[in-house]
């Protein structure tokens, strides 16, 4: 597929914030943006500046390429990084560009996007969904913990999605009854925002799960994203809602308490993003999945360090953290080779695109974290339901 047209514009993301969109051969894709960002994420460029720079400086260069194979896309990516890459053009620009190339290439070849990575993928994906939200994702209006998550133990992705939706609705009804400050508000990712504390919310989530389990017969696991770097200041973890400050060892003890008291199977970013040693200490103490996000930021060098130090059992994969499809794929491949679970994730400021669903299938990702409410999240889940039907 020869690239014959390339242009950038500014559109809105799911938060109503500006984001860059790239159009290649008439097919467009835009870039997501996170609210809770790791400090080692690749450079994000202001969307207005990014679009102007692309149109003035990069569009003609892009039109010199012909993408026929995944190797061509890798060469393209290397060329882009050779002339400045994310440091010059921004990770948001490069990712939107590569997404648009995949979309246009898919139309040109008459193939689904996942087929460029894997022509005969095995579909074995589970949905991890954010039910209650706090922290930066909720503008600190809710609990200090950023995400309260569920994962159903079923081999049917579709059933898992509908179970998570049932939990989401059940939790709303419980919050209406028990939280006098609850007005039915949701955060950027569609999770409920409550005035209750961490323990109270985990008990509510557990109660909702028990009810749904009785209805469906499916076990449902609980997880949290603590997003501890957002709590960390001057060597302390500051829990504003609960009016407490914890040092490093107290934070580890608190996370252990949460795991044991609420039977958590998943804990994301339990410690500050520099603390590989602390992650390792905690990881060795528990069978729960200790997950890196801000710690690893889809950066191959940081992922290798986390592996060498036994800091995690799983990592979050966010393509916009590194700003490049092939580089993201290399991280996924490293994880699989070294028994680390890759979890493909959305961002809080998402787009309406379903391309993440195709990457999940093409890379044979075991768990996706795409939310359970709002159109930009549902677009990805619904596409996976369709792909499961096609491939299973």
N, C-alpha and C positions, 0 to 999 in steps of 0.2 A: 504494500500500500504506500504509494507516494503521498507525502504530505503536500497538498497543493494550496491549502489555505490555513492560516493560523492567526487568531486574534484574541485579545483579552478584554474583559469588561468587569465591572464591579456589580455584584448582586447581593442578595441578603442570605444569611444563614438562618438556622432555626431560632436563634435568639433575636433575630431582626438586626443583627450587626452586619456591616459590610464584609464581603469576602470576595476573593478573586475567582473568576470563572474563565476557563480557557476553552475556545472553540477550535476544533481541528476538523477540517473537511466537513463542516456543518454539524458536528456533534460536540456537545458541551459537557464539561464536568467542572465542579467547583471544589474548593478546599474547606475542610472543617477547621475548627479552632477550639482548643480546650480552655476551660476556666482555671482548672487546677493543673498547672504546668510544672514539669520538672525543669530544674535550671540547666540541665544538660541537653534539653531538646534543641534540635536544629533551629536556626534563625528564622523567625517569622517576620515578614516584611509587611508594612502597612499596605492594605489592599489597593488603595488608590495609587500609591507610588508603584506597587508591584505591577499593576495593569499597565500603567504608563511606560514603565521600563520594559515590559515584555513587548508591547507594540512598537516601541521605538528601537529596541536593541536586540531582541531575540527572535521575533516573528520570522524575519527573512532567513535567519540561520536555520530555524526549525524546518523551513520549507526545502532544505537541501537533502532531507532524509527520506529513505524508503524503508519501511518496516515490513519485513516478510517473515521474520522468525523472532523468537525470544532472544536469541543472540544479537539480533539487530537492535532490539530494545535495550539490551545491556550496553552495546556499543554507543547507542544514542545517549544513554545516561552518563556514561564515562566522558563523552564529548562535552555534555552540558557541565559536568563537574570540572572538566578541564578548562573551561572558560569562565569559571567563577562559581558555578553551582549554587548551593543554598546560601553561601555567604554573600553573594552578589544579588541573586534573584529571589531568595527566600524559599524556605521549604514549602510554603503554601503554593507558590507559583510552580515549582518543579513537580509537586505532586498533582496539582490540578492538570498540568500539561500531560503528564504520563497517564493519568486517568482518562483524559480526553482522547489520547492516542489509542488506548485500549478500546474505548467506546467506538471510535471511528473504525478501527481495525476489525472489530467484531462485526460491524455492519458490512464492511467491505468483503470479508471472508464468508459471511453468513454463518458464523460460529458464535456460541456463547463465550463470554469472556473467560470463564474458568478453563475452557478447552485449550487456551494458549499455554496454560501451566500444566494441565493434566487432562489428557483426552478421555481417560477412563477412571475418574476419581472414585474412591470409596467414600460414601456419605455416612458419617458417624458423628454428627454434631449435636451438642446439647446447648440449650439457651440458658445463660446466666443473666438474671434480670434484676434491676434496681427497683425495689418496692418503696422504700422510704429513703429520703435524702436529707443531707445536712451539709455542714461545712461550706466550702467555697461555692459548691454547686447550688446552694440554696441561699447565697448571700448572708450566711451565718444567722439565718432566721430560725433554723431548726437545731437539731442535735449537733454535737461536735464531730461525731463520726460522719463521714461524707456519704457513704452508701451502705444500705442494708439490703442484702442480696439473697436470691433464692435460685437453686438449681434442681430441677426434677430428675429423678433417677428413672428415665425411660429411654428406650431406644428409638422412639418416635419423636422426631423434632417437632412435628405439628402438635402432637399431644402435649409435649413439654411447653410449647408456647401458650397453648390454651390453659394449661394448669397455672402457669405464671400469671396469666391474665386474671384467672380466678382468684389467686392469692392477692393480687393488686386490688381487686374490687372488694374482697373480704376485709382486707386491712383498712380500706377506706371506711367501711361500715363500723368496724371496731373503734377507729379513731373518732368518728362522729359521736359514739356513745361514751368514750372514756376521756377524750381530750377536749376540755371546754374551750381551748384556744384554737381548735382545728376548724378551718373555714373551707376545707376542700381544696386548698391550694397545692399546686405541684411545682416542682423546680424545673430547671432547664431540660432535664432528661425524662420528665414525666413522673418522677417519684413524689410521693406525698411528703409534705413538709409539716412536721408536728412540733408542738412545744414540749413534748415529753422527753425524758432523759434516755440515755443509751440502754440501760437495763430494762426500763419499762417498754421501750420499743422492741427490743429483742424478745421479750416475753409475749408481746402482742403478735409479733411475727410468728413465733412458735405456735401460739394458739390458733392463728389463722391457718397455718400449715397443717396442724392436726385435723382441723375441720375438712380441709380440702383432701387430705390423705384418706379420711374416712369416706368421702364421696367418690374418690377415683381409684383408691387402692395403690397409689403411686407414692413412694417415699420422696421427700423434698428436703434438700439440704440447705443450711443457712450459711451465709458468708457476710463479711464486712470489708469495705474499703476505708481504712482509717485515714488515709492521706496524711500521714503523720508530719510530713514536711510543712504542711499548712498550719500545723499546731506548734511547730518548733520555733523557739525564739530564745536566744542567749543561753543555750544549753538546757532548756526546759521545754516540756510538752505542756502547753497551756490549754486547759479545758475550760472555756469561758462559761459554757452552760452549767457545768457542774462545779465551777469555782474552785478548781484545783490545779496545782502545778506538779509535774512529775519529772524526776531526773531519769537518766537512761535506764538504770536498773529497775526503778519503779514502773517505768513504761513497759518494760519487758514483763514484769510481774502482772501488770494490769491486763496486758494482752493475753497472757496465760490464763488469767482469771476469766476473761471473756470466752476464751476457747473452751475451757472446762465447764464453766457454769451454763453456757448456752449451746454447747455441742456444735461449735463452729467447725465447718470443714474447710473454710477458705478465709484467709486474712491477707488483704492487699496493703502494701506500704505501711506496715506496723511501726516503722521507725524512720527517722530522718534519712534523706536520700544519699547522704555520705557514709552512712553507718553500715558498711558491708559486714563488719565484725558482729554488730548487734543482730543483724538479720540472721547471720550464721548461728549465733548463740541460741536465738529463738527457734530457728529451723530444726536444730538438733534436739530440742526439748519436746517437740510436738509432731504428731502425725498429720496435723492440719496442713493444707496447702499454704505455705508462705509464698506470697506472690510479689514480684517486683514490678513497679511501674515507673515512678519517679526515680527509683534506684537505677533502673536499666535503660529507660527511654528508647527502646528499640535500637540501641547503639551496640554494635557487635563487640566493641572493646569492653564496654561495661557489662554486657551479658557474659562475656568470657570471664571477667573478674568475679562476677557473682557465682558462676559455675565453679571456678577454681577454689573459691572460699566456702562453697556449699551454703550460699546465702539464701537460696530460693529453691522451691520445687516447681514453680511455674512463673512465667512472666507475661505481662500484658504486651500485646503487639499493636502499635498504633502507627500506621504508615506516615502520618504527618509529623511524627516526632523526629524522623530521619529525613523525610521529604523525598523518598525515592523508592520505587517499587522493587527493583532488583536488590537493593540494599536491605529492604524489609524481608524479602524472600530469603536472603542469605541468613538472616537472624533466625527465621523460622526453621530453616534446614539445620542450623547449628543446634537449636533447641531439641529437635527431634533426634539428632544423632547422640545427644548427651542426656537423654531422659528428662528433659525439662519440658513441661507442658506449655505450649504456646496458646495464648487466649487472645483472639482477635477482638479489638474493642472499638466502639464508636468514640466520639468526643462530645462534650456537652453542647458545643455550638456546631451542630451537624448540618448536612445537606440532604436534599430529597433523593439523592442517588442511592441505587441498590448495589453499587459496585463492590462494597465490602462483602456482600453475600457471595459473589463470584470468587473473590480472593479466598474466602473461607473454604469453599468447595475445592478450588484448584490447588490449594496448599494442604488440603485435608486437615484442617484445623479441628481439634476435638471440642472446643468450647468457644462460643461467641458471646460477647457482652454488648448487646445492642439495645438494652432497655426493654420496655414492654408497653409504653404508651407514647402518644404523639406521632403524627404522620411520618416524620423523618426517620423514626425508629421502626415503625411498622413496615415501611417500604422495604427495609432490609430483611425483616423477619418473614414477611409474605413471600419475598423472592426465594428465601431458603425453603419455605414450604413447597413452592412450585418445583424447585430443583430437587428436593427430596423425592417428590412424586415421580419426577422424570428419571432419577438415577437409581432409586431403590427397587 
